[in-house]
Amino acid sequence: MRLEAAARMDLIKKLWRARKLILVVLIPLSLLPLPLIHPTSEACCAYVLIVTAVYWVSEAVPLGAAALVPAFLYPLFGVLKSSEVAAEYCKDTTLLLMGVICLAASIEKWNLHKRIALRMVMIAGAKPGMLVLGFMCCTVFLSMWLSNTSTTAMVMPIAEAVLQQLISTGVADTQEDSETVEATEDDCLSDKEENLEKNQLERLYRRDSCVKQELCTLTELPTVEANGTGRKASKASLGQLSLKQTNGHLPSTAISIPEPKKEKESKDSRYPTKRDHMICKCLSLSITYAATIGGLITITGTSTNLIFAEQFNNRYPDAKVINFGTWFIFSFPIAIIMLLLTWVWLHFLFLGCNFRETCSLSKKRKTRREMLSERKIHDEYIKLGPISYPEVVTGVFFVLMTLLWFTREPGFVPGWTSLFEKKGYRTDATVSVLLGFLLFLIPARRPFSRAPRTTAGDGSAERDPDPMTPMITWKDFQNLMPWEIVILVGGGYALAAGCKVSGLSVWIGRQLEPMSGLPPWMVTLLACLLVSAVTEFASNPATLTVFLPILSALSETLQINPLHTLIPATMCVSFGVMLPVGNPPNAIVFSYGHVQISDMVKAGFGVNLIGVLVVMLAIMTWGVPLFNLTEFPEWAIDRNVTGSL
């Protein structure tokens, strides 16, 4: 019997290790009757969609590899030609992403991101609450232009250095943490003199009383002789005694200062106190949440925004409403509100409600630990040295790219594209690729400057062999370019094209007609809750790619402006922040060991709820006039009529 049980356990272990391979084989075979029994375009497209979605959600194969499934199944089932599928894997957003990655490579190479982060933290100060807010602000700003994963990987080492300084100073006497450093030494001396004078006065008054009693120092409890015994009097008896023994001028009350309570961690913990551990948790989680919030602000901030923009423009080519400017105007207030509410929530959860103590901007009273933390941040900033020529060039390109994006088609005034005769040829990708290309040409050395000397291995000085080294090289670009995301986005485009050509999206919309009685805000809320729940266990791009065609068909069927459901769903798909597997920034923060899964679930649930509520507030208020959400637009009517034909 024991041998049989051991054999069963061994078999179960082998099956568990091979579960991904089994899933990859069984899913296509189990669903194969669908296209065989119903050999229609809709059934064949549904088969490809379900297989790809299961691969994405289960991650049985890498996301990029799963995105290639439509490339060979669509031609095999006769849904799309091979050339038509291949064209979907490289779109305008791919070029947009490549240009942004060029700028991101320059920012990372010349440490401009580190200079920005340290400067913003220096402005915020070293108070725990303000330190967390400062790191959140710089993370949000960087995540607007860089990927969430890159931003978290950049900021966390800086935060970890500050936290280690916090822990190392906490090993000292905890009473020093509660002491404050006054603005001048004269104030300290005057306070001590006043205390001494008060003590002397009280001793003089007590000598005149009938009972012999001595007053101890402020931190000691006075003792009296009672009934010839040497027992210490209780606080109550001392209070009664001192009230009776007055000379008509001052009450002889004992003055005592309670000893500060020390919250100590266990001996095995690496944190001096429990409060130190809470600060580490709060700061670590704030960075991953801030990276998620910052990615919402711009079209290029995260891959899900790019997926939405491309799929929306492909499905509704006549809708000229989604561009860098309109998205920024809608999402920036969302990010600001979410940033403040998330900071308050994390502060309440880990640091308590004493905002006055943790967020004071006064420089007169600082603890020893806060002074050392500020010194550590300042030393890190000094190590960067003066701002260099490549940093200036990168900053100029950064500002220039942003301005050109904003002014291309602002909407309320003619943009710079109106200067050209042919309309509709230039997009945001045109700007990003142009500036990214220039970064490969501009030398990283100031023109007409002397070449800096470099020290060789033998100690001799020699000049830089290549004075025309560009700002970035192809290797720098290659190290940052997320090719997996590019293929994943292309797979989503291919699935959307198949759903459109085969008529599957129209069929799905007809099945959702029973929901026509619901108001638009209820449909949007249900979509947000569903998407935010699924994305906790599946990747964000895969979840959005699956849901966008379904929500588009639902909106067309219910005669709702598609933007009313698509934009909130796109934003809520980024709120997978409750588990380390929810998104890569969560995993990076979790790897530092300051937080546990229970901390992420507890804090992430509040952030998820805040995000859904703020997005719903935005789509019901300033989103209505911005996108004209009260009417079913003509570009959606034309698409609906064409699809039904």
N, C-alpha and C positions, 0 to 999 in steps of 0.2 A: 504493500500500500504506500509506504513511504517513497519507494522508487517511482511509483506511478505519479504521486503528487509532485515529486521533484521534476519528473519529465514534463508534467503539465506546466509547471511554473517556468521551466526552461523554454517550452514552446510559446508560452504567453510573452515572455521576454523577447524572444526572437520576432514574434509578430509585432510587438510594440516598436521594436527598432526598425522594422520594415514597414511601418504604418504609412509613411508618405508614399513609398513605391506602390503599396497596395491601393491607396487612394487614387493615385495617378492612373492606374490600370482599371480599377473597378468603376470609377465615375463615368468615363466615356462608354464602357460596355453596358452598364446598367441603363444609360439614357439612350442608347442606340435605337431601341424600338420607336422612339418618337419620330425621327425623320424617315424611318423605314415604313411605318404604318401610315403616317401622314406626310407623303412626299411633296409638301408645299414649301414655298420660300419662307413663310412665317415659321413653320416647324423647324426647318433646317437652321434658320437664324437663331431661334430660341435654343436649339441644341448647342450651338457654338457659344451663345451667351451664357448659358448655365454652366457649361464645362469651364469656361474661362473664369467665371465668377467664383466657382468652387475652388479652383486652383489659387485664385488670389486670396480668398478669405482664409483658406486652410494653410496657405504658404507651403503647399506640398512641393512646389518647385519655386525657384526664385521668381520674384515679381516680373523682372524683365523677360525671363524665359516664358512665363505664362502669357505675357502680352503678345508673344509671337504666334499663339494658337490661331487667331483669326487669319493670319497670313497664309496658312496652308489649308485650314478647314473651309474657309469661305470659297476658295476656288474649287475644292473637291466637291462641295455640295452645290455648286452653281449659283451661289448668292452674289458674289462679286468676282470680276476678273482679277487675275494676279496683279496686273499693272495698276488697276484701280485700288486694290488694297495697299500696294506698295506706296502709292502716292499719299496715303493717309498717315504714314509714319514720319513724314517730315513736313511740318506746317510752318506758318508764320511765327507761332509762339516758340518753335524750336530755335529759330534765328534770334528771337528776342532773348531767350534764355542764354544763348551763347554770348551775346554782347554783354549781358549783365555779369556773366561769369568772368569775362575778361576784366571788367572793373573790379569785381570781388577779388580776383587774383592779385591785382595791383594793390588793393587795400591791405590784403594779408601780407604780401611780400614786403611792403615798406612799413608795416606796423602802425598804420594810421588808425586801425580799429582799436588798438591798445591805447594809443594816445587819447582818443575820444573817450574811451571807457574810464581811464584813470582820471581824466580831467573832470568828468561829470561826477565821479564818486568824491573827488576832492571838494567839489562845490557843495555836495550834499552833507558832508561831515561824517563823523564816526559814531554818532548816536545810533543804537541798533535800528530804530525805526527809520531814521533818515538814511542809514546805510543801505537798508533793504530797498527803500524807494529809489535811491540813487542808482543802484545796480539795475533795478527794473527799468528805469528810464533809459539808461544807456543800452540795455539789451533790446528794448523796443525799437530804439532808433536804428541800431545796427541790423536788426531782423527785418526792417522795412526793405533793405536793399540786398542783404545776404540771405542765404537759406537759414531756416530755423536751426538745423543741425550744426551748420558752420558757426553760427552766432553763439550757440550754447557751448560748443567746443572752444571758442575763443575766450568767452567771459568766465567760464568756470575755473580755469587755472588762476585767474586774477582773484576771484572770490575765495578760492581755496587758500591762497597765500595770506589773505586777510584773516580768514578763519583760523589758520594755524597760528598766526600771531596772537589772535584772541585767546586761543587755548593755552599757548605757552605763557602768556602773562597771567592767566587765571590760576596757574599752579602756585603763584605767590599767595601771600596771606589774603584771605577774602575780605578782611576788614579794610584793606587798602582800596578795594573796589568801591566801597561805599563812601570813602572819603573823597572830598572834592578839593580841587586846586583853585584857590581864590585868585582873583585878578592880580592883586599885589600882596606883598608880604606884610605891609602895614596893617591891612585889614585883619590878617590872622593874629598879629600881635595885639591889636586893640581888643579883639574878642577875648583873648586869653586874659588880658588885664581886667576886663569887666567881670569875667567869671571869678577871678581871684578876689576882687573887691566884694562881690556878693557873698562868697564863702566866709570872708573875714567878718563881715557885718553880722551874718547869721551866727557865727561862733561867739561874738561879743554879746548878742542878745541872749543866747542860751546860757552864758556864764552868769548872767544876772538872775536867771530863774532859780527856783527852789530845788529842783531836781538836778542832780549832776548827770549831764549827758554830753557826749561829744558828737560832733557832726563829722562824718567821714567824707571822703572825696565824692565827686558826683557819681562815680560809677560803682561805689560801694554802698552796702545797706547798713544803716546805723544799728548799733546794738545798745541795749540798756540792761541794767541789773534789776531784776524783778524778784522781790521777796528773798533777797539774799542768795539767789541762785544765779548762775552765769548763763541762763538760757537766752537765746535771741528773741526779741519781741517780734511778733507778727506785724505785717503791714497795717492791719486794721488797728491794733493796739497803739502802734506808733502814731498813726493818724489821729486817734483820739487824744493821745497824750500831748501831741504837739499843738492841738487846738486849744487845750486847756492852758498850756504854758505860753501865754502871750504877754507882752509887756504893754499892750495898748497901741502899738505902732505896727508891728509886722507879725504875722503868724509864723510860728516855728514849725513849718511843714518841711518834711524831708524831701529833698530834690534828688531824683534818680533818673538815670537814662537807661532804657531797656537795651539789652545786648542784641545786636542784629542776629536774626536767624540765618543760619547757613544751610542752604540746600545743597547737600553733597550727593554726588553720584556714587555708585558702588565702586569698590576698589578696583574692579576689573575694567571699569569704563575709562576711556581716554579723555573724557571731558571733566574738568575740575568741578563744575556744578551742573545742576539740572538746567539752569538758565542758559548756560553756555551751549548745551546740547540743543535747546530750543532755538537759540539764535542760529545755529548751524542748519537746523532743519528749515527754518523760515527763509534764510538766505538762499539755500540750495533750491528749494521748490520755487521761490520767486523768479529765479532765472529761467527755468523751463517754461513757466507760465507766461513770463514776459516775452520770451521768444515766440510763443504761439500767438500772443496778442499782436506783436509787431508784424508778423507775417500776414495779418488780415488787412493791413493798411494799403498795400500796393498790389497791383496785378502780378508783379514778379516776386512778391514776398514769399510765396509758397507755391508748390506745384499744383495744389488743388485750385488755386485762383487761375492759373494758366489753363488747366483742363476746362474749367467753366467757360472762360473767355473764348477759347477756340471752339468748343462744342456749341456754344450759343451762337457765335458768328457763323458757323457752318450751317446750323439748323435754320437760323433766321438771318440770311445775308442782307436783307433790306433794313434791319434794325441797327441804326447808327447811334446807339445809346451807351454802349459799354466801351470806355477807353480809360486811359490812365487818370484823367482828370475827374470824370464822374465817379469812378470807383473810389478815388481818394476822398472826394467830398463826402461820400456816403459812409465810408468806413473809418475815417479819422475820428469823428466824435465817438463812434463805438469803441475804438481802442482807448481813448482817453477815459471814458466812463468805466470800461472794464479794468483798466490799469488801477484807477483809484479804488474801486470796489474790491478788486483782488488783493490789493495791498492792505486794505482795512480788514478783510477776511483773514488773511494770513497773520496779520498782527494780532487780531483777536484770538486766533486759534493757538498761536505759539508764544506770543509775547504778552498777552493779556490786554486789558483795556486802559492801562495807564499811558496814554499817548503823550501826556505832558512830560513824563520822565524820559521816554525813549525817543521823543521827536523834538526835544528842545533845541532851538537854533542858537541859544545863548552861548557865547564863547568864554564867559567868565567862570563857569563851573563845569569842569570836565574831570572825569575819572582818569586814573592812571592808565587804565587799559585803553580808553578812548584816545588818549594822547599818543600811546604807542602805536595804535592802529593807524592813526592819521600819519604818523611818522613813517610807518611801513609803506603806505600808499604813496606818500610824497617821495620816498626813496626810489620806489619803482618808477615813478614818473621821471625823476632825475636821471635814471639810467638810460632813458630814451634819448637824452641829449636834446639839443636845439632842433627845431623842425627842419627837415631836410628838403632839398629840391624835389626829389621824387614824391614826397608827401604833398608838397604844394601842387604839383602837377596832377596827382590823383584827386586831391580835393577839388581842383578846378574842373576836372572831367566829371566828377560826381555832381557838382552843382549844375554844370552845363547840361548833363543828361537829364536831370530833373526838370530844368526849365524848358528844355525842348519838348519833353513829354507833356508838360502842362500846357504849353502854348501851341501845340500842334492843332488841336480842335477844341478850344475851351468851351464852345457852345454859346456863350453870351456875347462873344466878340469873334471876328474872323481870326483864324490862326495863321501860322506861317505857311501852311499848306496852300492857302489861297493865293500865294504868290506864284504858284505854278499853274500852267494852263490846263493840264490834265488832272482831274480830280480822282481821288480814291486809290492812287498808286503808292502813297507813302503812309506808313504805319509807325507804331512805336518801335517795331523791330528795325526799321530803317535807321533810326537814331542810334539805337544801342549797338548795332553791328558796325556802323560808321565809326563811332567813338572807340569801340573795342578794337577795331582794325588799326586805328591810329596809335593805340598803346603798344602795338608791335613795332612801330616805326620810330616813335619819339625816344631819343637817348635818355638814359637815366642820369646823365651827368649834365650839369649846367653848361650851356654853350660858352666857349672861350675861357673856360676855367682850367687851371692846371690839374693834371691827373694826380689823384692821391697816391701816395706811396704805400705799398703793401709789403709786409715783412715776410721774407721767405723762410724756409725751414732752417737754413743755416744762420739766420740772423741778419743777412744782408737785405738791403732795401731795393725794391725794384718797382717799376711803374706797372700800372694795370695794363695787361696786354691788349685789351679791347676797349678803347675809349668810346665806342659807339654802341655799347650794350643797351638794348631797348628797355623800356619800362617793365615789360613782361616778356617771357619766352613761351614757346609752344609747350614746353614741359610744365611751366607754371599753370598754363591754362588746362592742360591735360590732367593735372593732379586734382583740380577742382570740378571739372566738368562731370555732372552726374548722368552718365550715359544710360544707366538703368532707368532713371526717371524719364529721359527722352523716349526710350522705347516703350515704357509704360504708358506715357501720354499718347504715343502713336497707336498703341493697342486700343486705347479708349476711343480714339477717333475712328479707328477701323470698325469697332463694334457699333458706334453710333451711325456710321455710314451704312452698315449692313442692316440695322434696324429701320433706317429710313427707306432704303431701296426695297427691302423685302415686304414692307408694310407691317412689320411686327409692332412698331410704336403705335400705329393706328389701332391695331387689335387690342393692345394693352389699354389704350385710352377708352375703348368701348367697354371693357370689362370693369372700368372704374366709374362708370356712369352712376351707380347707386350713391356715390358720394356727392352728387350734384346738389343735394339739399343742405350741405354744410356751408357756413359762411367762409369767405376767403381766409380770414385770420385763423379759423379753426383748422383749415387744411394746411396752412403754413406751419402752425404749431405742431400738428401731428407729424409733418415731414421733418421738422427740426428735432423733435424728440426721438423719432425712429432713426434718423441718420446719426445723431450723437450717441445713441446706444450701440448701434452696430459698429461704429468706428472705434469703440473701446477694444474690440477684439480683432478687427481687420485693419489693414493699412488704409490711410486716408485717401490716397489717390484711387485705390481699387474700389472703395466704398462709393466715392463720388461718381466714378465712371459707370458703375452699375445703376445708380439712382437717377442720374441726370436724364436719360431718355424716358424713364418711367414718369418722373415728375413733369417733364415737358408735355408728354401725352396727356397726363392728368389735367394740367392747366388748360390745354386746348379743349379738352372735352368739357370741362366745367366753365369754359369761357372766362377764365381768370388770366390776368396779365402774367405770362410765364415768369417774369422777373420777381413776382410776388412770392413765388415758391423757390425758384432756383437760387437767388442770391442768399436768402437765409440758410438754405440747405448747404450751400457752398461754404458759408462761414461756420456753421455748426459742425461740419465734418472735421474741422480742426480741433474740436474740443475733446479729443480722446486723451485726457490727461489724468485718468484715474489709475492707470497701471503702467509699469515700466515698458510693456510691449505696445502701449498705445501709440507712441511715436518715438523716433530716435532721440530727441532732446530728453525725454523722460528717462530713457535707458542711460544716457550719459550722466545725468545727475544722480541716478540711482547707483551707478558704479562707484561713486566717491564714498559711499558707505555712511553718510550722515542720516539718511532717511530709510524707513522701512516701508513695506508695501501698505501696511495699515495707515501710515501717515499720508501716503500718496492717495489712497482711496478716500480718506476723510477730507483732505484738503481739495482733492480734485473734484469731488462731488459738488462742493460749494462753488468752485470755479466754473464747472459745467453748467450749473443752474444759473449763475450770474450771466454767463455768456448767452444762453438761450433767451433769458429775459431781456437783456440789452438789445440783442438782435431783433427780437419781436418789437420792442419799443421803437427801434430805428425804422423798421419797415412799415410801421403803422403811423409814423409821424413825418420826419423829414424825407423819408424815402418816397412818400406819395407824390409830392410836387416834383421831386428830382427826376423820377422815372415815369411820372404820369400813370400811377398804378390803379387809378379809379376806373379806367376804361380798358376794354379789350382792344389792343392796338391793331392797326391795319396790317403790319408786317406779320403778326400772328394769324390774322384772318386769312391772308394770302397763303401762308404755309399750311393752314388747316384745310383750305379748299384744295390745294395741290396734293396734299397727302391723301385726302379722301378719294381723289380721282385715281 
